């Protein structure tokens, strides 16, 4: 496994150590790895959302109303 040294202000170091002391993480490294994994997941979710927004903006306008959409969804159930 690759190593990385990170400098933190005392407050952040204490915070990370307190999270470990709570027992949820086995070490500060474990805590940082979890934060980074979550950040990766969030970035992927954001990428998917941005792509969906772009698809929506690129789609043609329609005369379908929200009432039509709701009725269609109810009909599928």
Secondary structure, DSSP 8 states (H G I E B T S, - for coil): ---------HHHHHHHHHHHHTTS-SSHHHHHHHHHHHHHHHHHHHHHHHHHHHHHHHS------HHHHHHHHHHH-
